[in-house]
Amino acid sequence: MLAAVACTASPGPATATPSTPAASPARTAAGPAASGPAAWLGPAADCAGAPLQSQLAAAVRDGASVIVAAGSLTGKSVAGDPAAAGAGAFYAMTLHSAQTLRGPAVAPGSTAWIPGPAPGTTANPENSALLAPGGRVFAVVWPKTGIRALVGPVLQLAPVVAADVVFTPYTCWNLDGLQPDQYQASAPLRPVPGGANFGGTHQAAENGLYTLPLATVRQIAASA
């Protein structure tokens, strides 16, 4: 809301992950292709097959923005219904800075919402977005759509660590053909809304997280 695909629950046209059993970021870094309703995730086929550039282009056509930003959680949340809204809850983030790469401009100071597990549920990379220290993200900002939408805009995000974008299991991103690396940096990633850090110095060799240089992702977004 993705053969390298990182598939999971994300708002807007969904995406996928690398596609070879253990070595490919598509299947290893991914949950079910359709882990949320179409109202938030978009067509499941997008998650299963469309490459990253096509995913971003489709998002922009649907009124979404593609940004690089830094933000922080506000502590505010809204309960959701996984069957109807795509997530157990949505958590507010203030975007302290935002550079819009494609789509409608997103102003610094804007509030957006991150889908995640219900309060009290153990958060992990399979049911939660991850944030890096400093809160830098690459994200698709999906506008609030329809009367059934609980909140909006909603972020389909990937954390940014140093010069890399880290694609995680909880959001569908199709990295097919982009030759991503596995995330092995020492910086720990924190689930939203909170919980034990993931990654860092003691992470497993196969951790389901894949990286592309931020410069490469910017170029892909610019040409989407």
Residue pairs with C-beta under 8 A, 6 or more apart in sequence:
1 9
1 10
1 11
1 12
1 13
1 14
1 15
1 36
1 40
1 41
1 42
1 86
1 115
1 140
1 142
1 154
1 156
1 171
1 172
2 14
2 15
2 16
2 17
2 26
2 30
2 47
2 52
2 55
2 167
2 171
2 172
2 173
2 174
2 175
3 16
3 17
3 18
3 19
3 20
3 24
3 25
3 26
3 27
3 174
3 175
3 176
3 177
4 17
4 18
4 19
4 24
4 25
4 26
4 29
4 167
4 174
4 175
4 176
4 177
4 178
4 179
4 180
4 210
5 15
5 16
5 17
5 18
5 19
5 24
5 25
5 26
5 27
5 29
5 30
5 47
5 48
5 172
5 173
5 174
5 175
5 176
6 15
6 16
6 17
6 18
6 25
6 26
6 29
6 30
6 158
6 167
6 168
6 169
6 171
6 172
6 173
6 175
6 208
6 210
7 14
7 15
7 16
7 17
7 26
7 29
7 30
7 31
7 32
7 33
7 35
7 47
7 48
7 169
7 171
7 172
7 173
8 30
8 31
8 32
8 35
8 126
8 168
8 169
8 170
8 171
8 172
9 31
9 35
9 36
9 40
9 41
9 86
9 87
9 115
9 127
9 170
9 171
9 172
10 36
10 40
10 41
10 115
10 140
10 156
10 170
10 171
10 172
11 36
11 40
11 41
11 86
11 115
11 140
11 142
11 154
11 155
11 156
12 40
12 41
12 42
12 59
12 62
12 64
12 140
12 142
12 154
12 156
13 41
13 42
13 43
13 46
13 50
13 55
13 58
13 59
13 62
14 33
14 34
14 36
14 41
14 42
14 43
14 44
14 46
14 47
14 172
15 46
15 47
15 50
15 52
15 55
15 156
15 171
15 172
15 173
15 174
16 26
16 30
16 33
16 46
16 47
16 48
16 49
16 50
16 172
16 173
16 174
16 176
17 24
17 25
17 26
17 27
17 28
17 29
17 30
17 167
17 169
17 172
17 173
17 174
17 175
17 210
18 24
18 25
18 26
18 27
18 28
18 29
18 175
18 176
18 180
18 210
19 26
19 27
19 176
20 26
20 27
21 27
21 28
22 28
22 206
25 167
25 175
25 180
25 182
25 210
26 174
26 175
26 176
28 206
28 208
29 167
29 168
29 169
29 208
29 209
29 210
30 169
30 172
31 126
31 169
31 170
33 44
33 47
33 48
33 172
34 41
34 44
34 47
35 41
35 86
35 172
36 82
36 85
36 86
36 87
36 115
37 83
37 84
37 85
37 86
38 44
39 84
39 85
39 86
39 145
39 146
39 148
39 149
40 85
40 86
40 87
40 115
40 142
40 154
41 47
41 86
41 172
42 58
42 62
46 55
46 58
46 172
47 172
47 174
49 174
50 58
50 174
51 174
51 175
51 176
51 177
51 178
52 173
52 174
52 175
52 176
52 178
52 217
52 220
53 220
53 223
53 224
54 174
54 224
55 173
55 174
56 66
56 102
56 140
56 220
56 221
56 224
57 224
59 66
59 103
59 140
59 142
59 156
60 66
60 102
60 103
60 224
62 142
63 103
63 104
63 143
63 145
64 103
64 140
64 141
64 142
64 143
65 100
65 102
65 103
65 104
65 105
65 106
65 140
65 141
66 100
66 101
66 102
66 103
66 139
66 140
66 141
66 221
66 224
67 95
67 98
67 99
67 100
67 101
67 106
67 137
67 138
67 139
67 140
67 141
68 98
68 99
68 101
68 136
68 137
68 138
68 139
68 160
68 214
68 218
69 95
69 96
69 97
69 98
69 99
69 106
69 136
69 137
69 139
70 95
70 96
70 97
70 134
70 135
70 136
70 137
71 93
71 94
71 95
71 96
71 112
71 135
71 137
72 93
72 94
72 96
72 135
73 91
73 92
73 93
73 114
73 131
73 192
73 193
74 92
74 93
74 94
74 111
75 92
76 91
76 92
77 89
77 90
77 91
77 92
77 119
77 193
78 89
78 90
78 92
78 113
78 150
78 151
79 88
79 89
79 118
79 119
80 86
80 87
80 88
80 89
80 90
80 115
80 118
80 150
81 88
82 88
84 148
85 115
85 148
85 149
85 150
86 115
87 115
87 116
87 117
88 116
88 117
88 118
88 121
88 127
89 115
89 116
89 117
89 118
89 119
89 193
90 113
90 114
90 115
90 116
90 150
90 151
90 154
91 113
91 114
91 116
91 192
91 193
92 111
92 112
92 113
92 114
92 151
93 111
93 112
93 113
93 114
93 135
93 155
94 109
94 110
94 111
95 106
95 108
95 109
95 110
95 111
95 112
96 108
96 109
96 135
97 108
98 106
98 107
98 108
98 110
100 106
101 218
101 221
101 222
102 221
102 222
102 224
103 141
104 143
106 112
106 141
110 153
112 139
112 141
112 153
112 154
112 155
113 151
113 152
113 153
113 154
113 155
114 129
114 154
114 155
114 157
114 192
115 129
115 154
116 123
116 127
116 128
116 129
116 170
116 191
116 192
116 193
117 123
117 127
117 128
119 193
121 127
122 195
123 191
123 192
123 193
123 194
123 195
124 191
124 195
124 196
124 198
125 168
125 169
125 170
125 189
125 191
125 198
125 208
125 209
126 169
126 170
127 170
128 170
128 191
128 192
128 193
128 195
129 155
129 157
129 168
129 170
129 171
129 191
129 192
130 159
130 166
130 168
130 170
130 189
130 190
130 191
130 192
130 198
130 199
130 209
131 137
131 159
131 189
131 190
131 191
131 192
132 159
132 160
132 161
132 166
132 187
132 189
132 190
133 187
133 188
136 159
136 160
136 161
137 155
137 157
137 158
137 159
137 160
138 157
138 158
138 160
138 165
138 214
138 217
139 155
139 156
139 157
139 158
140 155
140 156
140 157
141 153
141 154
141 155
142 152
142 153
142 154
142 155
142 156
143 152
143 153
144 151
144 152
144 153
144 154
145 152
156 171
157 171
158 165
158 166
158 167
158 168
158 171
158 173
159 165
159 166
159 168
159 189
160 166
160 214
161 183
161 185
161 187
161 189
161 211
162 185
162 187
163 213
163 214
163 215
164 181
164 183
164 185
164 211
164 212
164 213
164 214
165 211
165 212
165 213
165 214
165 217
166 183
166 189
166 209
166 210
166 211
167 173
167 175
167 180
167 209
167 210
167 211
167 212
168 189
168 208
168 209
169 208
169 209
175 210
175 212
178 212
178 216
178 220
180 210
180 211
180 212
181 210
181 211
181 212
182 205
182 206
182 207
182 209
182 210
182 211
183 199
183 203
183 207
183 209
183 210
183 211
184 203
184 207
185 199
185 211
186 200
186 201
187 199
187 200
188 197
188 198
188 199
188 200
189 197
189 198
189 199
189 200
189 209
190 197
190 198
191 198
198 207
198 209
199 207
199 209
